[in-house]
Amino acid sequence: MSPCPDLSPADVQARLEARSIVLIDVREPAEYAGERIHGALNFPLSTFDPAALPDGGSRAIVLQCGSGKRSGMAMEACRKAGVTVAGHLAGGIGAWKSDGRPVIRIDPATGAVRDAR
């Protein structure tokens, strides 16, 4: 099995918009609740089970975390379990935001969901 590639924010966004991937956020629930990438599903690394990942059908699985470290760990867990993933977001949501890409945030004052960059 070949190593999974590091994917850029632009590549991940293009693949999300084309609906060719399922983005899996491996950060913990509180991190995910605070802000997340549109369309990402939460599968925290603390309870991560590669066998529990959704069947993307024709869509590939891409992993993402805060900086790229935990998604790299999740990729290794997938490799060991024989579960194929297409790669991970290099630099995580931090790189995504630094690149000016949109996230969903919760307004702590109101609890409202807000689009942000």
Backbone as JSON Lines, residues from 0, in Angstrom:
{"i":0,"aa":"M","n":[0.86,-1.17,0.0],"ca":[0.0,0.0,0.0],"c":[0.9,1.23,0.0]}
{"i":1,"aa":"S","n":[0.67,2.16,-0.93],"ca":[1.51,3.35,-1.03],"c":[1.1,4.37,0.02]}
{"i":2,"aa":"P","n":[2.06,5.25,0.41],"ca":[1.71,6.27,1.4],"c":[0.65,7.23,0.86]}
{"i":3,"aa":"C","n":[-0.16,7.74,1.76],"ca":[-1.21,8.67,1.38],"c":[-0.62,10.05,1.17]}
{"i":4,"aa":"P","n":[-1.1,10.76,0.18],"ca":[-0.53,12.08,-0.08],"c":[-1.04,13.17,0.86]}
{"i":5,"aa":"D","n":[-0.18,14.18,0.99],"ca":[-0.59,15.41,1.65],"c":[-1.37,16.2,0.62]}
{"i":6,"aa":"L","n":[-2.57,16.62,0.96],"ca":[-3.41,17.39,0.04],"c":[-3.45,18.84,0.48]}
{"i":7,"aa":"S","n":[-3.4,19.74,-0.46],"ca":[-3.46,21.18,-0.15],"c":[-4.89,21.6,0.16]}
{"i":8,"aa":"P","n":[-5.05,22.73,0.83],"ca":[-6.41,23.24,1.05],"c":[-7.17,23.42,-0.28]}
{"i":9,"aa":"A","n":[-6.51,23.93,-1.3],"ca":[-7.17,24.14,-2.59],"c":[-7.65,22.82,-3.18]}
{"i":10,"aa":"D","n":[-6.83,21.79,-3.08],"ca":[-7.19,20.47,-3.61],"c":[-8.37,19.89,-2.84]}
{"i":11,"aa":"V","n":[-8.33,19.98,-1.51],"ca":[-9.43,19.44,-0.7],"c":[-10.72,20.2,-1.0]}
{"i":12,"aa":"Q","n":[-10.65,21.53,-1.1],"ca":[-11.87,22.29,-1.38],"c":[-12.43,21.93,-2.75]}
{"i":13,"aa":"A","n":[-11.56,21.79,-3.75],"ca":[-12.03,21.41,-5.09],"c":[-12.69,20.04,-5.08]}
{"i":14,"aa":"R","n":[-12.11,19.11,-4.34],"ca":[-12.68,17.77,-4.26],"c":[-14.0,17.76,-3.49]}
{"i":15,"aa":"L","n":[-14.09,18.59,-2.44],"ca":[-15.37,18.71,-1.72],"c":[-16.44,19.28,-2.64]}
{"i":16,"aa":"E","n":[-16.1,20.33,-3.36],"ca":[-17.07,20.96,-4.26],"c":[-17.49,20.01,-5.37]}
{"i":17,"aa":"A","n":[-16.58,19.14,-5.81],"ca":[-16.9,18.16,-6.85],"c":[-17.61,16.93,-6.27]}
{"i":18,"aa":"R","n":[-17.73,16.9,-4.93],"ca":[-18.35,15.78,-4.22],"c":[-17.62,14.47,-4.52]}
{"i":19,"aa":"S","n":[-16.29,14.56,-4.64],"ca":[-15.5,13.35,-4.92],"c":[-14.83,12.78,-3.68]}
{"i":20,"aa":"I","n":[-14.99,13.46,-2.53],"ca":[-14.41,12.96,-1.28],"c":[-15.42,13.06,-0.14]}
{"i":21,"aa":"V","n":[-15.13,12.28,0.91],"ca":[-15.79,12.43,2.21],"c":[-14.68,12.9,3.14]}
{"i":22,"aa":"L","n":[-14.85,14.07,3.73],"ca":[-13.84,14.64,4.61],"c":[-14.12,14.22,6.04]}
{"i":23,"aa":"I","n":[-13.14,13.58,6.67],"ca":[-13.27,13.1,8.04],"c":[-12.37,13.94,8.94]}
{"i":24,"aa":"D","n":[-12.97,14.63,9.89],"ca":[-12.27,15.47,10.86],"c":[-12.0,14.62,12.1]}
{"i":25,"aa":"V","n":[-10.72,14.39,12.42],"ca":[-10.38,13.52,13.54],"c":[-10.1,14.29,14.84]}
{"i":26,"aa":"R","n":[-10.43,15.59,14.85],"ca":[-10.29,16.36,16.09],"c":[-11.38,15.93,17.08]}
{"i":27,"aa":"E","n":[-11.21,16.35,18.32],"ca":[-12.17,15.98,19.36],"c":[-13.48,16.78,19.18]}
{"i":28,"aa":"P","n":[-14.59,16.27,19.72],"ca":[-15.9,16.89,19.51],"c":[-15.96,18.38,19.86]}
{"i":29,"aa":"A","n":[-15.31,18.81,20.94],"ca":[-15.36,20.23,21.3],"c":[-14.66,21.09,20.25]}
{"i":30,"aa":"E","n":[-13.57,20.59,19.68],"ca":[-12.88,21.32,18.61],"c":[-13.76,21.41,17.38]}
{"i":31,"aa":"Y","n":[-14.36,20.29,17.03],"ca":[-15.24,20.21,15.86],"c":[-16.46,21.13,16.05]}
{"i":32,"aa":"A","n":[-17.02,21.15,17.25],"ca":[-18.18,21.99,17.52],"c":[-17.84,23.47,17.43]}
{"i":33,"aa":"G","n":[-16.63,23.83,17.83],"ca":[-16.21,25.23,17.82],"c":[-16.05,25.78,16.42]}
{"i":34,"aa":"E","n":[-15.44,25.01,15.53],"ca":[-15.32,25.4,14.13],"c":[-14.96,24.17,13.32]}
{"i":35,"aa":"R","n":[-15.45,24.17,12.09],"ca":[-15.2,23.01,11.22],"c":[-15.31,23.41,9.76]}
{"i":36,"aa":"I","n":[-14.81,22.55,8.92],"ca":[-14.91,22.75,7.48],"c":[-16.28,22.25,7.04]}
{"i":37,"aa":"H","n":[-16.92,23.02,6.17],"ca":[-18.23,22.64,5.65],"c":[-18.19,21.2,5.11]}
{"i":38,"aa":"G","n":[-19.11,20.38,5.56],"ca":[-19.24,19.02,5.05],"c":[-18.4,17.97,5.76]}
{"i":39,"aa":"A","n":[-17.5,18.37,6.65],"ca":[-16.66,17.39,7.35],"c":[-17.48,16.61,8.37]}
{"i":40,"aa":"L","n":[-17.17,15.33,8.5],"ca":[-17.78,14.47,9.5],"c":[-16.78,14.26,10.63]}
{"i":41,"aa":"N","n":[-17.26,14.13,11.86],"ca":[-16.37,14.02,13.01],"c":[-16.2,12.57,13.45]}
{"i":42,"aa":"F","n":[-14.96,12.09,13.4],"ca":[-14.56,10.79,13.9],"c":[-13.31,11.01,14.75]}
{"i":43,"aa":"P","n":[-13.46,11.37,16.05],"ca":[-12.34,11.75,16.89],"c":[-11.24,10.69,16.98]}
{"i":44,"aa":"L","n":[-10.01,11.15,16.96],"ca":[-8.88,10.23,17.05],"c":[-8.91,9.43,18.34]}
{"i":45,"aa":"S","n":[-9.41,10.03,19.43],"ca":[-9.42,9.33,20.73],"c":[-10.25,8.05,20.7]}
{"i":46,"aa":"T","n":[-11.2,7.96,19.8],"ca":[-12.03,6.75,19.67],"c":[-12.0,6.22,18.23]}
{"i":47,"aa":"F","n":[-10.99,6.61,17.48],"ca":[-10.93,6.32,16.04],"c":[-10.86,4.83,15.76]}
{"i":48,"aa":"D","n":[-11.77,4.38,14.91],"ca":[-11.8,2.99,14.45],"c":[-11.92,3.02,12.94]}
{"i":49,"aa":"P","n":[-10.87,2.68,12.21],"ca":[-10.94,2.72,10.76],"c":[-12.11,1.93,10.18]}
{"i":50,"aa":"A","n":[-12.49,0.85,10.84],"ca":[-13.6,0.03,10.34],"c":[-14.94,0.75,10.45]}
{"i":51,"aa":"A","n":[-15.01,1.78,11.27],"ca":[-16.26,2.52,11.46],"c":[-16.43,3.68,10.48]}
{"i":52,"aa":"L","n":[-15.4,3.94,9.67],"ca":[-15.51,5.05,8.7],"c":[-16.65,4.77,7.73]}
{"i":53,"aa":"P","n":[-17.33,5.82,7.28],"ca":[-18.45,5.6,6.37],"c":[-17.96,5.06,5.02]}
{"i":54,"aa":"D","n":[-18.84,4.33,4.37],"ca":[-18.56,3.87,3.01],"c":[-18.86,5.05,2.1]}
{"i":55,"aa":"G","n":[-17.84,5.61,1.52],"ca":[-18.01,6.77,0.66],"c":[-18.55,6.44,-0.71]}
{"i":56,"aa":"G","n":[-18.78,5.14,-0.99],"ca":[-19.22,4.77,-2.33],"c":[-18.12,5.13,-3.32]}
{"i":57,"aa":"S","n":[-18.45,5.96,-4.27],"ca":[-17.45,6.37,-5.27],"c":[-16.57,7.51,-4.75]}
{"i":58,"aa":"R","n":[-16.89,8.04,-3.58],"ca":[-16.1,9.14,-3.01],"c":[-14.99,8.61,-2.12]}
{"i":59,"aa":"A","n":[-13.81,9.16,-2.26],"ca":[-12.65,8.76,-1.48],"c":[-12.7,9.4,-0.09]}
{"i":60,"aa":"I","n":[-12.06,8.75,0.87],"ca":[-11.96,9.28,2.23],"c":[-10.7,10.14,2.33]}
{"i":61,"aa":"V","n":[-10.85,11.36,2.87],"ca":[-9.73,12.25,3.16],"c":[-9.84,12.64,4.63]}
{"i":62,"aa":"L","n":[-8.72,12.61,5.33],"ca":[-8.69,12.91,6.76],"c":[-8.19,14.33,7.01]}
{"i":63,"aa":"Q","n":[-8.59,14.88,8.15],"ca":[-8.23,16.26,8.49],"c":[-8.25,16.42,9.99]}
{"i":64,"aa":"C","n":[-7.35,17.28,10.51],"ca":[-7.33,17.6,11.94],"c":[-6.98,19.08,12.09]}
{"i":65,"aa":"G","n":[-6.34,19.44,13.18],"ca":[-5.98,20.83,13.42],"c":[-4.73,21.27,12.7]}
{"i":66,"aa":"S","n":[-3.71,20.38,12.68],"ca":[-2.42,20.76,12.1],"c":[-1.85,19.72,11.14]}
{"i":67,"aa":"G","n":[-2.43,18.56,11.09],"ca":[-1.94,17.48,10.23],"c":[-1.35,16.32,11.01]}
{"i":68,"aa":"K","n":[-1.04,16.53,12.29],"ca":[-0.43,15.46,13.09],"c":[-1.42,14.32,13.37]}
{"i":69,"aa":"R","n":[-2.59,14.66,13.89],"ca":[-3.56,13.61,14.22],"c":[-4.12,12.92,12.99]}
{"i":70,"aa":"S","n":[-4.31,13.67,11.9],"ca":[-4.79,13.01,10.68],"c":[-3.72,12.06,10.15]}
{"i":71,"aa":"G","n":[-2.44,12.39,10.34],"ca":[-1.37,11.47,9.97],"c":[-1.42,10.2,10.81]}
{"i":72,"aa":"M","n":[-1.71,10.35,12.09],"ca":[-1.85,9.19,12.97],"c":[-3.05,8.34,12.55]}
{"i":73,"aa":"A","n":[-4.14,8.99,12.18],"ca":[-5.32,8.26,11.72],"c":[-5.05,7.55,10.4]}
{"i":74,"aa":"M","n":[-4.26,8.18,9.51],"ca":[-3.89,7.51,8.25],"c":[-3.1,6.25,8.54]}
{"i":75,"aa":"E","n":[-2.19,6.3,9.51],"ca":[-1.4,5.12,9.87],"c":[-2.3,4.03,10.43]}
{"i":76,"aa":"A","n":[-3.28,4.41,11.25],"ca":[-4.23,3.43,11.79],"c":[-5.03,2.79,10.65]}
{"i":77,"aa":"C","n":[-5.41,3.59,9.66],"ca":[-6.13,3.05,8.5],"c":[-5.25,2.09,7.72]}
{"i":78,"aa":"R","n":[-3.99,2.49,7.51],"ca":[-3.06,1.64,6.77],"c":[-2.93,0.29,7.46]}
{"i":79,"aa":"K","n":[-2.73,0.3,8.78],"ca":[-2.57,-0.94,9.54],"c":[-3.82,-1.8,9.48]}
{"i":80,"aa":"A","n":[-4.99,-1.17,9.39],"ca":[-6.26,-1.89,9.35],"c":[-6.66,-2.29,7.93]}
{"i":81,"aa":"G","n":[-5.87,-1.88,6.94],"ca":[-6.19,-2.2,5.56],"c":[-7.32,-1.36,4.98]}
{"i":82,"aa":"V","n":[-7.57,-0.2,5.56],"ca":[-8.62,0.71,5.1],"c":[-7.96,1.79,4.22]}
{"i":83,"aa":"T","n":[-8.45,1.93,3.02],"ca":[-7.88,2.88,2.07],"c":[-8.4,4.28,2.3]}
{"i":84,"aa":"V","n":[-7.48,5.23,2.39],"ca":[-7.82,6.65,2.42],"c":[-7.01,7.34,1.32]}
{"i":85,"aa":"A","n":[-7.55,8.43,0.8],"ca":[-6.92,9.12,-0.33],"c":[-5.83,10.09,0.11]}
{"i":86,"aa":"G","n":[-5.78,10.42,1.4],"ca":[-4.79,11.36,1.88],"c":[-5.32,12.15,3.04]}
{"i":87,"aa":"H","n":[-4.59,13.24,3.36],"ca":[-5.05,14.1,4.43],"c":[-4.72,15.56,4.09]}
{"i":88,"aa":"L","n":[-5.43,16.45,4.75],"ca":[-5.25,17.88,4.56],"c":[-3.96,18.3,5.25]}
{"i":89,"aa":"A","n":[-2.93,18.58,4.46],"ca":[-1.64,19.0,5.01],"c":[-1.82,20.31,5.77]}
{"i":90,"aa":"G","n":[-1.39,20.32,7.03],"ca":[-1.52,21.52,7.85],"c":[-2.87,21.67,8.51]}
{"i":91,"aa":"G","n":[-3.79,20.75,8.24],"ca":[-5.1,20.72,8.88],"c":[-5.93,21.98,8.67]}
{"i":92,"aa":"I","n":[-6.88,22.16,9.58],"ca":[-7.78,23.3,9.48],"c":[-7.02,24.62,9.64]}
{"i":93,"aa":"G","n":[-5.87,24.57,10.32],"ca":[-5.03,25.77,10.44],"c":[-4.57,26.25,9.07]}
{"i":94,"aa":"A","n":[-4.09,25.33,8.23],"ca":[-3.67,25.69,6.87],"c":[-4.87,26.12,6.04]}
{"i":95,"aa":"W","n":[-5.99,25.46,6.25],"ca":[-7.23,25.79,5.54],"c":[-7.61,27.25,5.8]}
{"i":96,"aa":"K","n":[-7.61,27.64,7.08],"ca":[-7.97,29.01,7.45],"c":[-6.91,30.01,6.99]}
{"i":97,"aa":"S","n":[-5.64,29.64,7.1],"ca":[-4.56,30.53,6.63],"c":[-4.66,30.81,5.14]}
{"i":98,"aa":"D","n":[-5.24,29.85,4.43],"ca":[-5.42,29.98,2.99],"c":[-6.69,30.77,2.66]}
{"i":99,"aa":"G","n":[-7.42,31.24,3.68],"ca":[-8.62,32.05,3.47],"c":[-9.85,31.26,3.1]}
{"i":100,"aa":"R","n":[-9.86,29.97,3.43],"ca":[-11.0,29.12,3.07],"c":[-12.05,29.15,4.19]}
{"i":101,"aa":"P","n":[-13.32,28.93,3.84],"ca":[-14.41,29.1,4.81],"c":[-14.51,27.97,5.83]}
{"i":102,"aa":"V","n":[-14.92,28.35,7.03],"ca":[-15.24,27.4,8.1],"c":[-16.6,27.77,8.67]}
{"i":103,"aa":"I","n":[-17.15,26.85,9.42],"ca":[-18.36,27.1,10.19],"c":[-17.92,27.29,11.63]}
{"i":104,"aa":"R","n":[-18.39,28.37,12.27],"ca":[-18.07,28.64,13.68],"c":[-19.35,28.81,14.46]}
{"i":105,"aa":"I","n":[-19.27,28.51,15.73],"ca":[-20.38,28.73,16.64],"c":[-20.12,30.04,17.37]}
{"i":106,"aa":"D","n":[-21.1,30.97,17.33],"ca":[-20.99,32.22,18.06],"c":[-21.23,31.91,19.54]}
{"i":107,"aa":"P","n":[-20.21,32.06,20.39],"ca":[-20.39,31.69,21.79],"c":[-21.42,32.54,22.53]}
{"i":108,"aa":"A","n":[-21.66,33.75,22.05],"ca":[-22.61,34.63,22.72],"c":[-24.06,34.21,22.46]}
{"i":109,"aa":"T","n":[-24.31,33.67,21.25],"ca":[-25.7,33.34,20.88],"c":[-25.92,31.88,20.58]}
{"i":110,"aa":"G","n":[-24.85,31.14,20.31],"ca":[-24.99,29.74,19.89],"c":[-25.31,29.59,18.43]}
{"i":111,"aa":"A","n":[-25.37,30.72,17.72],"ca":[-25.7,30.68,16.29],"c":[-24.51,30.14,15.48]}
{"i":112,"aa":"V","n":[-24.83,29.46,14.41],"ca":[-23.83,28.96,13.49],"c":[-23.5,30.06,12.49]}
{"i":113,"aa":"R","n":[-22.23,30.34,12.31],"ca":[-21.79,31.42,11.43],"c":[-20.77,30.9,10.43]}
{"i":114,"aa":"D","n":[-20.88,31.35,9.2],"ca":[-19.84,31.11,8.21],"c":[-18.73,32.11,8.49]}
{"i":115,"aa":"A","n":[-17.49,31.65,8.4],"ca":[-16.36,32.54,8.67],"c":[-15.2,32.16,7.75]}
{"i":116,"aa":"R","n":[-14.22,33.02,7.72],"ca":[-12.98,32.75,6.97],"c":[-11.83,32.87,7.91]}
